Amino acid sequence: MRLDGECRRMLNKVRTLGAALLVTLLAALFSVETTPAAADGKLTIVVDPGHGGTDGGAVSADGIQEAGLNLTVAKMLKQELEGLGFEVILTREDENSLAATKKADMAARRSIMNQAGVDGVVSVHMNKFTDCAVHGPMAFYMEGSEEGAKLAKAVIDCITAAIGAPERLANPGDYYVIRESDPVAVLVECGFLSNSDDVRLLTDPAHQKILAKAIAQGVNSYFGGVNMLD
């Protein structure tokens, strides 16, 4: 079939419009941004064992330092989170601090927490109070953070259920780690080193594992169980 000039022009115009539409559709399809953490379908959690180095943190009546307990529970938490499919970054992996001074150490933690691709932060601590009768775990979120409150509630609910303790509210706070974290963050106080019963539990590997597993379940619950393995 022979086409006159007008028909050819019309056909070329249709072809041009069709090609432009295809390019637009492909551009829209591939313009969706993904974070590095989500590139392999996993979420990334920074686990921060509080203190370290010359900063031992709280100390029990019999000399047990918080920093070592924080690291032990944090490493267990790392394993539990990885078992649920999360990528995990520890701010410290041994007894040392991250820098020579406290200020530089905290700045280094902030850099780790706020690096690209991090989805959440869990800072692990042990508590202490002047009244030795006060005991039990607590979870803090940055005051005013709606998502932080949701994460802290999910974590403390799982902890209290796991250890058979009465339900406890998540607490607002203004601590450096939760204040300076861009991703949603929770600071977990696993128990009180000023309470002898808590000290006995916090130094028990079986209880430490229960705490780590419960914290991990709380984190996974907050994120909707998206990393739960089959």
Secondary structure as UniProt FT lines:
FT   HELIX           5..30
FT   HELIX           36..38
FT   TURN            39..41
FT   STRAND          44..49
FT   TURN            53..54
FT   TURN            61..62
FT   HELIX           66..83
FT   TURN            84..85
FT   STRAND          87..90
FT   HELIX           102..113
FT   TURN            116..117
FT   STRAND          120..127
FT   TURN            132..133
FT   STRAND          138..142
FT   TURN            143..144
FT   HELIX           146..163
FT   STRAND          171..173
FT   HELIX           176..180
FT   STRAND          184..192
FT   TURN            193..194
FT   HELIX           196..202
FT   HELIX           205..222
FT   TURN            223..227
//
